[in-house]
Amino acid sequence: MKYRCRTDIIGLILNAANAIDGESRSHIMYKSLVNYNQLKDYLIFLQQQELIEYDRSARTYRTTVKGRDFLELQRDMGEMARLYGGGCELSHPSRQQA
């Protein structure tokens, strides 16, 4: 597996939690390929930044509007990085090229 920068991991987590009904912590962990301890730290950070929200009754996480805006910006920056040879590839999981 290639090195993933913090921005890539955040994007994967937000993308995994971008379901209408939200996703459980386990599903986010599997979809974003991070271990439990990493995920806990990222979820705390993302909640503090208001990029993700937790629904206590359903026990799910959901990407906020601000989080979806972040994903859009990340996708745009990834396209610019590919065009101009950026350092850390800011890829969007659903738009990776083969």
C-alpha positions in Angstrom: 0.0 0.0 0.0 1.3 3.4 -0.9 1.9 6.2 1.7 -1.3 8.2 2.4 -1.0 11.7 3.7 -3.4 13.0 6.4 -5.5 14.8 3.9 -6.1 11.5 1.9 -7.1 9.7 5.1 -9.5 12.4 6.1 -11.0 12.3 2.6 -11.5 8.5 2.8 -13.2 8.8 6.1 -15.5 11.6 5.0 -16.3 9.8 1.8 -17.1 6.6 3.8 -19.5 8.5 6.1 -21.2 10.3 3.2 -24.2 7.9 3.1 -27.6 9.4 3.6 -28.2 7.4 6.8 -24.6 7.6 7.9 -22.2 4.8 8.6 -21.2 2.9 11.7 -17.6 3.2 13.0 -16.8 -0.3 11.8 -17.9 0.4 8.2 -15.9 3.6 8.1 -12.9 1.8 9.5 -13.1 -0.9 6.8 -13.9 1.5 3.9 -11.1 4.0 4.8 -8.5 1.3 5.6 -7.4 2.6 9.0 -7.1 0.9 12.3 -9.4 1.5 15.3 -7.0 3.8 17.2 -6.4 5.9 14.1 -10.1 6.2 13.4 -10.9 7.3 16.9 -8.3 10.1 16.7 -9.5 11.2 13.2 -13.2 11.1 14.2 -12.5 13.3 17.2 -10.6 15.8 15.0 -13.3 15.8 12.3 -16.1 16.4 14.9 -14.1 19.3 16.3 -13.8 20.8 12.8 -17.5 20.1 12.2 -16.8 18.0 9.1 -18.6 14.9 10.5 -21.4 14.5 13.0 -22.4 11.6 15.3 -26.0 10.5 15.6 -26.3 8.9 19.1 -29.7 7.3 18.5 -28.6 5.5 15.3 -24.9 5.2 16.4 -23.7 6.4 13.0 -21.4 9.1 11.7 -22.5 11.3 8.8 -20.5 13.8 6.7 -21.8 17.4 7.2 -22.3 20.0 4.5 -18.9 21.5 5.5 -17.4 18.0 5.1 -18.9 17.6 1.7 -17.5 21.0 0.7 -14.1 19.7 1.9 -14.4 16.6 -0.3 -15.2 18.8 -3.3 -12.2 21.0 -2.6 -10.0 18.0 -2.1 -11.1 16.6 -5.5 -10.4 19.9 -7.2 -7.0 20.2 -5.6 -6.2 16.6 -6.6 -7.0 17.4 -10.2 -4.8 20.5 -10.0 -2.0 18.5 -8.4 -2.1 15.9 -11.1 -2.0 18.7 -13.8 0.9 20.6 -12.2 2.8 17.7 -10.5 1.9 18.2 -6.9 3.6 16.4 -3.9 1.1 14.5 -1.8 -1.6 13.3 -4.2 -4.9 14.6 -3.0 -7.1 12.0 -4.6 -10.8 11.5 -4.3 -11.5 7.8 -3.7 -14.4 7.7 -6.2 -12.4 9.4 -8.9 -9.1 7.6 -8.9 -7.7 6.7 -12.2 -6.6 3.1 -13.0 
